[in-house]
Amino acid sequence: MKKSVLTRYRVMAYVTGVLLVLLTLGVIAKYLLDVNGADGFTSVVGIAHGWLYVIYLIFAFDLGSKAKWPVKKQLWVLLAGTIPTAAFFVERRVSHELEATVAQSAPAVAEA
């Protein structure tokens, strides 16, 4: 497995996680705090999260298939982008697990 597969998953996990947290805060502001203008904010962030979540799904599935994860683990990683803050914790755990694998599969660099 290449490091780029893990890197692009990590980037999308963070982007998806941040957008989901912002969306959650926007919904709280809109419905619980009755903040004017929160409607437009939640619309824009919600649409952005929806489209970028699809890209997250593609990258997470690619990572899981190359890492040969069992179906349960793959589903948990895929769903992490729908639970506020879960993407951060799942990304960290996945990165720790796979960094050793990526380092072992990387070719050794010759020193001069």
CORSULCOR-V641886 format. One record per backbone hydrogen bond with DSSP energy under -0.5 kcal/mol. NH is the residue of the N-H (numbers start at 1). CO is the residue of the C=O. Records with the same first field share a line. If there is no record, write none. Layout:
NH->CO, CO
This chain:
5->2
6->2
7->3
8->4
9->5
10->6
11->7
12->8
13->9
14->10
15->11
16->12
17->13
18->14
19->15
20->16
21->17
22->18
23->19
24->20
25->21
26->22
27->23
28->24
29->25
30->26
31->27
32->27, 28
33->28
35->29
38->35
41->37
42->38
43->39
44->40
45->41
46->42
47->43
48->44
49->45
50->46
51->47
52->48
53->49
54->50
55->51
56->52
57->53
58->54
59->55
60->56
61->57
62->58
63->59
64->60
65->61
66->62
67->63
68->64
69->64
74->70
75->71
76->72
77->73
78->74
79->75
80->76
81->78
82->79
83->80
84->82
86->83
87->80, 83
88->85
89->85
90->86
91->87
92->88
93->89
94->90
95->91
96->92
97->93
98->94
99->95
100->96
102->98
103->99
104->100
105->101
106->102
110->108
